[in-house]
């Protein structure tokens, strides 16, 4: 629907059919270092992994050019094995297989661990330039590779043809510590005789505008370095490198800025010598993460002309990328394209919330037919305002080109309610749009930084929807790079010092994200790499605490509505206790001796929390977030837990069944309610259509997640333009609750094992829904959980992979003896499926691997149908 604020005169436009990115074709069984068939693996002893646990002992065989280079026996239950590093050579393709189970491939990188010796060539601080070098190729046995990197962003071309599909290579890193290179094979692309290698180089994150702080945050000029290498039986030799013999040319892009936009015009024919520049004293390593690529296109759906010569195209939903134009120019034209998320009441582009980000592209074209788009900029937008177009603009004249780091799709959630389907699509769209090299907070304004709390609270939802291991593992390295010597952890990564350090929950991402990667993928490598930094962070926080209480500071329960603020010292102390407990778990997993030390510290801090903030079961300052963190992180004494949960429930009722939580409380509130016997209240909050709620955003036409609950409000219009993003994934954390507590698919929170091998299947039907089903391609195999309600009862369905443990909890009461399992009465299977009656009348049972269908009769589920009738009104 279209809504005019009536105050600020801005239209918040209605949602279109949701866009859901589908999984790429082919099997995901073969993974190496978190990616399928990666090229450029420098990690010592690469890990081969597959998406299921072995049923029996098996042999893994690694080969190169048909010759076996190693084999290993792996025990039953495994889903990965390490390749001994001494068996691997640089720049070599390998294949591997697990008998009858999985296959994969990988290509090693330079294997030099950061020893990069190709010279560097300087670029321009504002423009994109072309750097060119040539070499003679004489065909010979072996394989030829291009290894290229930049301080900035680049594209590579061979003989005028673009190499690869990566955009904005090599991405954004902490340039004080490292940059990354990509490896591309040239063997079949080289021509006998003279060949020309070309690098298009632009300022990118290195020298362009970053985070509202202006350009040249890291250096005055971008730089690029590349080398062509040949690997044959005699080893590796270099046939070309960037050096003083290269030339530099105008690329016809005199303005090429990630935030501000790009100008595209005819290049100048003038050629000059390239300028060498000093090599940076940082690591240059193979990129472990998936590249940024085009993940789709979206056509314009309509065009309006709100003023003479001003035409506005609507793409139907908020997207991230750039616009491709098809122009028939009768003569010279100068076309300006400006990007924004909303429109003013007069139909013009609304740009106040972009702050200093221009988001303006210009195209200076001669007569004729043109298909043009920028190459080195990125915009967040739904609408574009076009001026200078020759004639009437039509939807067929332009399309949005979507960019994202290419994380594989791993999860799906299907529900009966179209509004919830739109919400799930919005969560996925915000994820894709904000995963561009690093996990960012927004794609449109001049910020676009790697905020730590955002990915910490959203990481679990994201890791259901996308395969995050390689992406988040690479980002954890960047986060560690930004840690101060005293242990303080930054709020954003790559670090920008002015954004600060040491905020509870934000900085605790250094503990939360590696722990998530362990729980989801069994990734003990990231866990081990982060272990000492985790300890330094925990020790830093303990040193600040007075009597176990950490002082309140920084951001608190960011953007929480309401007038009662959760004390920042409560949040800080709770977050410290949470991290101490996780560090103790990590020490146990890694076999380190520090688990008792941090376990005891958790006990001290949790005791201090209880003395400072609780009177019996109740908080001194009662807020939803306060209770949520206390209950979620086990800071309430066991004997008071039920009463504290009841106090939270009373508070929710007093708040009119509306959430009053911000970035800290929102990911915890609904799960805590569902887990403490108040799933009905969680459902009431979720089904709330008034402000603040998820459905309120949907009613206002959201196509991505909003940064603020009141990014647009029916009474006051748009929130402050100083900070108001319509594409911000943090509140998409509700997806985790939908997977775990609605569809019922999750790992068991009581476990500490890795690789999603301990399942808790706990469906929780929700009023206004008649069915929900979740599917997840986990590290241990495909898991499914769902339910369907009808007048005769409720059917629950599960799929449990081999080699994992699964506990199912079914919300049935009373006369559930009539339940059937795969067509047989449950009571007749009591020996095979021993069932435990729960205090609330439900049942719990351990499920062996296989597919299961439980049908609960109406007598056992009538209360659910009654709650639907009561709560759905």
Secondary structure, DSSP 4 states (H G I P E B T S, - for coil): --EE-SSS-EEEPPP-SPP-PPPPSS----EETTBTT-EEE-SSSPEEE-SS--SS-EEEEEEETTEEEEEEEE-TT--EEEPPGGG--TT-EEEEEETTTEEEEEEE---STT---S-EEE--SSSEEEEEEEEEE---SSEEEEEEEEESEEEEEETTEE-SS-SSBT----TTTEEEEEEEE-TTT--SEEEEEEEEEE-HHHHS--TTS-S-SS-SS-EEEEEEEEEETTEEEEEEE--TT-EEEEEEESEEETTTEEEE-PPP--EEE--EEPPPSSEEEE--SPPEEEEEEEE--EEEEEETTEEEEEEEEEEEEEEEEEEEESS-EEEEEEEESEEETTSPEE-GGGTT---EEEEEE-SEEEEE--SS--EEEEEEEEES-SS---GGGEEEEEEEE-PPB-EEEEES-HHHHHHHHHHHHHHHHHBSSSB-S-SSSS----BHHHHHHHHHHHHHHB--HHHHHHHHHHHHHT--TTS--BSBSS--GGG-B--TTTTTHHHHHHHHHHHHH--HHHHHHHHHHHHHHHHHHHHH-BTTBPPP-TTSSTT--SSPPPPHHHHHHHHHHHHHHHHHHHHHHHT-TTHHHHHHHHHHHHHHHHHHHEETTEESS--HHHHHHHHHTT-S-GGGHHHHHHHHHHHHHHTTT-----TTTHHHHHHHHHHTT-HHHHHHHHH--SSSSHHHHHHTT-SS--SSTTSEETTTEE--TTS--S--GGGGGHHHHIIIIII-EEE-TT---SSS-EEEE-----TT-SEEEEEEEETTEEEEEEEEEETTEEEEEEEE-TT-EEEEEE---SSGGG-EETTEEGGGGTTTS-EEE-TTS-EEEEPPSEEEEEEEEHHHHHHHHHHHHHHT-
